[in-house]
């Protein structure tokens, strides 16, 4: 099963080809590639899979996805963004 997790971009660096960013997943911050979402910027929500942000989503959609992941037991309650 493939699983993409929503997170908020908190920092970006690099150019167009090697654009990277730090994404906050409810307190856990990971560095991810932003190459597939060139329009995404700090404060935006993205879906991350295997270290790559694969799409941009709005905050309501990100929260709905996180709620479903917690409800299903896939994601721990404490990892939800405040």
VOBA-1610 file (N, C-alpha, C; in pm, whole numbers, padded with zeros to 5 digits, always signed):
BEGIN
Unk+00084-00117+00000Unk+00000+00000+00000Unk+00089+00124+00000Unk+00056+00219-00084Unk+00126+00347-00087Unk+00049+00447-00003Unk+00122+00530+00068Unk+00057+00625+00157Unk+00124+00760+00145Unk+00047+00862+00111Unk+00097+00999+00107Unk+00044+01073+00228Unk+00130+01143+00299Unk+00094+01212+00421Unk+00099+01363+00398Unk-00004+01436+00439Unk+00000+01582+00425Unk+00086+01647+00532Unk+00155+01752+00492Unk+00236+01830+00584Unk+00246+01974+00534Unk+00290+02063+00623Unk+00303+02205+00589Unk+00450+02239+00565Unk+00477+02307+00454Unk+00613+02351+00422Unk+00652+02462+00518Unk+00767+02445+00585Unk+00814+02546+00680Unk+00940+02617+00631Unk+01005+02560+00529Unk+01127+02621+00477Unk+01154+02565+00338Unk+01207+02648+00249Unk+01248+02600+00118Unk+01391+02645+00090Unk+01460+02568+00005Unk+01594+02605-00037Unk+01623+02541-00173Unk+01723+02594-00240Unk+01764+02538-00368Unk+01696+02606-00485Unk+01734+02561-00604Unk+01681+02618-00727Unk+01569+02534-00785Unk+01536+02560-00911Unk+01427+02491-00977Unk+01447+02340-00985Unk+01567+02297-01022Unk+01590+02154-01044Unk+01609+02074-00916Unk+01670+02134-00816Unk+01697+02061-00691Unk+01629+02131-00574Unk+01508+02176-00593Unk+01436+02248-00488Unk+01398+02151-00376Unk+01438+02186-00255Unk+01410+02105-00137Unk+01335+02190-00036Unk+01277+02125+00061Unk+01207+02198+00166Unk+01197+02115+00292Unk+01171+02183+00401Unk+01143+02115+00527Unk+00992+02119+00545Unk+00935+02002+00572Unk+00790+01988+00586Unk+00759+01938+00726Unk+00663+02005+00790Unk+00622+01972+00926Unk+00500+01881+00923Unk+00516+01764+00982Unk+00408+01666+00994Unk+00364+01661+01140Unk+00303+01766+01189Unk+00255+01769+01327Unk+00366+01764+01429Unk+00475+01834+01404Unk+00585+01839+01499Unk+00707+01761+01455Unk+00690+01671+01361Unk+00802+01598+01304Unk+00836+01664+01172Unk+00959+01714+01159Unk+01000+01787+01039Unk+01097+01700+00960Unk+01069+01688+00831Unk+01154+01610+00741Unk+01188+01693+00619Unk+01306+01667+00562Unk+01346+01732+00438Unk+01290+01651+00322Unk+01224+01719+00227Unk+01163+01652+00113Unk+01195+01728-00015Unk+01186+01657-00126Unk+01203+01720-00256Unk+01074+01793-00295Unk+01089+01915-00342Unk+00975+01994-00389Unk+00974+02006-00541Unk+01050+01921-00609Unk+01064+01929-00755Unk+00932+01913-00829Unk+00840+01835-00775Unk+00713+01809-00843Unk+00605+01913-00811Unk+00634+02003-00719Unk+00536+02108-00683Unk+00605+02245-00686Unk+00647+02290-00804Unk+00725+02414-00813Unk+00651+02538-00762Unk+00520+02534-00759Unk+00442+02650-00714Unk+00424+02655-00562Unk+00455+02546-00493Unk+00436+02539-00348Unk+00542+02624-00277Unk+00500+02689-00168Unk+00589+02778-00093Unk+00565+02759+00056Unk+00642+02829+00136Unk+00630+02822+00282Unk+00486+02851+00323Unk+00433+02765+00411Unk+00296+02779+00458Unk+00196+02693+00383Unk+00233+02645+00265Unk+00144+02561+00186Unk+00148+02418+00236Unk+00040+02345+00210Unk+00031+02204+00245Unk+00059+02120+00121Unk+00134+02012+00140Unk+00165+01920+00031Unk+00145+01777+00078Unk+00122+01688-00018Unk+00116+01545+00010Unk+00255+01489-00019Unk+00313+01418+00078Unk+00449+01367+00065Unk+00446+01214+00063Unk+00517+01158-00035Unk+00532+01013-00045Unk+00677+00982-00079Unk+00740+00897-00001Unk+00877+00851-00025Unk+00976+00966-00042Unk+00958+01072+00036Unk+01052+01184+00034Unk+01028+01288-00073Unk+00918+01275-00148Unk+00884+01370-00253Unk+00746+01429-00227Unk+00736+01561-00235Unk+00604+01625-00232Unk+00544+01601-00371Unk+00431+01530-00377Unk+00375+01490-00506Unk+00255+01574-00548Unk+00196+01649-00456Unk+00086+01739-00492Unk+00065+01840-00382Unk+00000+01948-00418Unk-00032+02054-00323Unk-00180+02044-00291Unk-00216+02064-00163Unk-00355+02059-00119Unk-00383+02180-00031Unk-00511+02213-00017Unk-00543+02323+00074Unk-00549+02271+00217Unk-00552+02363+00311Unk-00545+02325+00453Unk-00661+02236+00495Unk-00782+02264+00444Unk-00899+02184+00481Unk-00884+02039+00434Unk-00835+02020+00313Unk-00815+01886+00260Unk-00706+01813+00338Unk-00598+01885+00372Unk-00490+01825+00451Unk-00543+01780+00587Unk-00622+01863+00652Unk-00676+01829+00784Unk-00771+01711+00776Unk-00854+01708+00672Unk-00946+01596+00654Unk-00870+01465+00636Unk-00765+01468+00557Unk-00682+01349+00536Unk-00616+01304+00666Unk-00559+01399+00740Unk-00497+01365+00869Unk-00599+01305+00965Unk-00719+01361+00971Unk-00823+01308+01058Unk-00857+01163+01022Unk-00867+01136+00891Unk-00898+01000+00847Unk-00785+00902+00880Unk-00662+00948+00865Unk-00547+00862+00899Unk-00543+00830+01048Unk-00575+00928+01132Unk-00580+00906+01277Unk-00696+00813+01311Unk-00813+00840+01253Unk-00931+00759+01281Unk-00911+00613+01243Unk-00839+00589+01134Unk-00817+00452+01089Unk-00705+00382+01165Unk-00630+00458+01247Unk-00523+00401+01325Unk-00389+00397+01254Unk-00383+00451+01133Unk-00258+00452+01057Unk-00161+00554+01112Unk-00213+00666+01159Unk-00131+00774+01210Unk-00168+00800+01355Unk-00069+00813+01441Unk-00094+00834+01584Unk-00156+00972+01607Unk-00243+00980+01703Unk-00312+01104+01740Unk-00214+01218+01769Unk-00104+01187+01833Unk-00010+01293+01871Unk+00063+01353+01751Unk+00054+01293+01634Unk+00120+01348+01515Unk+00033+01447+01439Unk-00088+01468+01482Unk-00176+01563+01415Unk-00129+01705+01442Unk-00131+01791+01339Unk-00096+01932+01362Unk-00196+01996+01457Unk-00147+02091+01537Unk-00234+02160+01632Unk-00329+02253+01561
//
